[in-house]
Amino acid sequence: RDSKASSVIRAEAINEALQTSALEADMASRLARRFLANVSHELRTPLNSVIAFNTLIADDDDAACGAPTHKEYSSAALTSAEALLGIITQVLDYTQM
């Protein structure tokens, strides 16, 4: 009888610990998703602006800064920004799996 009661008490304690762990895991998962959404926005928004600005400069033949070196710098910055955006997207996509 005592061993049966002891087993029930242990089972209840284990069940409570499992429920607590499940709640903590759920909260951690929600926080991670929120963090990733914020990081995604905070990185992609300014990077997309850099890409757009450099695209305008690289594609505009009549720009005031139409010197070939400016176009080369703009093209290099555009290539780097697009590569960085690709890496950020891959990392964020991987972490959301």
SVG drawing of the C-alpha trace seen along z (x, -y; Angstrom):
<svg xmlns="http://www.w3.org/2000/svg" viewBox="-2 -66 39 68">
<polyline fill="none" stroke="black" stroke-width="0.4" points="0.0,0.0 2.8,-2.5 4.7,-1.6 1.6,-2.1 1.0,-5.6 4.7,-6.4 4.5,-5.4 1.5,-7.6 3.2,-10.6 6.4,-10.0 4.2,-9.8 2.4,-13.0 5.7,-14.8 7.1,-13.5 4.0,-14.6 4.2,-18.1 7.8,-18.4 7.0,-17.3 4.2,-19.9 6.5,-22.6 9.2,-21.6 6.7,-21.6 5.5,-25.2 9.1,-26.4 10.0,-24.8 6.9,-26.4 7.8,-29.8 11.4,-29.5 10.1,-28.5 7.9,-31.6 10.7,-33.9 13.0,-32.4 10.4,-33.0 9.9,-36.5 13.6,-37.2 14.1,-35.8 11.2,-37.9 12.8,-41.0 16.3,-40.1 14.9,-39.4 13.2,-42.8 16.1,-44.7 18.7,-43.3 16.7,-43.0 15.0,-46.4 18.2,-48.5 20.0,-46.0 17.2,-46.2 17.5,-50.0 21.3,-49.7 20.5,-47.4 17.9,-49.7 20.1,-52.8 23.1,-51.1 20.9,-49.7 19.7,-53.2 23.3,-54.5 24.6,-51.6 21.7,-51.7 21.5,-55.5 23.7,-56.7 22.7,-60.3 23.6,-60.4 25.7,-63.3 28.2,-60.9 28.4,-59.1 32.1,-58.6 33.1,-55.1 34.7,-54.6 31.4,-55.5 29.6,-53.0 32.2,-50.4 32.0,-51.2 28.2,-51.0 28.2,-47.7 30.7,-46.2 28.5,-47.5 25.4,-46.1 27.0,-42.7 28.2,-42.6 24.8,-43.6 23.0,-41.1 25.4,-38.3 25.0,-39.4 21.2,-39.4 21.4,-35.9 23.4,-34.7 21.1,-36.3 18.1,-34.8 19.7,-31.3 20.6,-31.6 17.2,-32.8 15.5,-30.2 17.7,-27.5 17.0,-28.6 13.2,-28.5 13.2,-24.9"/>
</svg>
